[in-house]
């Protein structure tokens, strides 16, 4: 069956609502497309999943086989869009045949809504995220937390947590799906097996998936959706994440090319804050981003004219004489390449280990780099980064790591995540808790810190001590008068 032969059997792909218009899974472009939102408040209002998933699995297997045969028979290689269009037609044929079989057997005919639900489930299992897709498509869901196929929690955009539906019929089925998902990804396929029991994957559409199996009692999965894409510091002020004065300070620091590290716990909003800081960079500056998995998506936001995004790639197989696996591409590799791209800014994503040297190299170039890491407070972030640097090998001493960090990092911004309970529902509040200035210090520690903004009793950052050299940020838009006035009112 060639692409030309598809025209021999014209098909109205709008016969079911599923095929009226393809809907992207998530990501920057999805935010501009209207999409119905299903309320998830309270837990009893969660959407009920009435689809027969055993039937979905059978139809998906048939559709996959027919699609494979059609693609193999086509002389011209079908791109992804063409395969999906062909897949839609195959799914419709299978649904029609199934409905006819039911009627001939004397069973109740399905309504159009039931047919559409089944068709969408089959299509999602074939091309998207299967039973996860409705959750990823829902604009109220920010994070999907899975600890076993039937133990699902949804973190909503208001910070509340509600129970979600099962995402598979068994833990093994969930693992099988993750293996399939990792291997079929066109953006950056990765292995997931007993030999490679952890998975970090950027999903088609921009969401991020982290999974572990075989080393945990049950498969554990977290899917993070990035809801705040086109975000600015003013937007975060409106969300009570920081004060206008703190926003003016960070805005000026970015414009003055200060090197900044964003620290905080998991889910504290580090990536969102980096996007907001990057929004302050001149649109004509050439930016390079370096991430283990794409999360910033600056290259898709179209705010800047030139963005070169690099994504690390794990290798496979045995390690060679150089200690690297075949196909491995590290952040260090990307950074070395980037110095030939005439970049104005280098933005290094999350630092969890020895990739910190990529961040240090970027900051040493004086471009005003921005990066993130996990830490409980701003000073602890310094100690954490020293530890990360020493993971590069025994040649990196504590003194070397400390001196490098103290000489390259200008500011550390600490994010605070607080969880409260109200009427039995959990809510989360994200705030900037402190901003410290870092500089070389005495021999004992190797660095000195100054709290430019210190944490107040409610967790928010308030003016504390302003190093003299940072007064010059007033020429970049820092509200120095406002800072000094608030500083004077502190007890």
Secondary structure, DSSP 8 states (H G I E B T S, - for coil): --TTGGGGS---TTSSGGGTS----SSTTGGGS--------SGGGS------HHHHHHHHHHHHHHHHHHHHH-SS---HHHHHHHHHHHHHHHHHHHHHHHHHTT-----HHHHHHHHHHHHHHHHS-GGGHHHHH-TTEEEEEEESTT-EEEEETTS-EEE---SSSSHHHHHHHHHHHHHH-SSS----SSSS-EEEEE-TTS-EEEEE-SSSSS-EEEEE-----S--HHHHHHTTSS-HHHHHHHHHHHHTT--EEEEESTTSSHHHHHHHHHTTS-TTSEEEEEESS--S-HHHH-SSSEEEEEE-B--EEEE-TTS-EET-B-HHHHHHHHTTS--SEEEEEEE-STTHHHHHHHHHTTS--EEEEE-SSHHHHHHHHHHHHHTT-TTS-HHHHHHHHHHH--EEEEEEEEEEEETTEEEEEEEEEEEEEEEE--TTTSEEEEEEEEE-TTS-EEE----GGGGGGGGGT--HHHHHHHHHH--
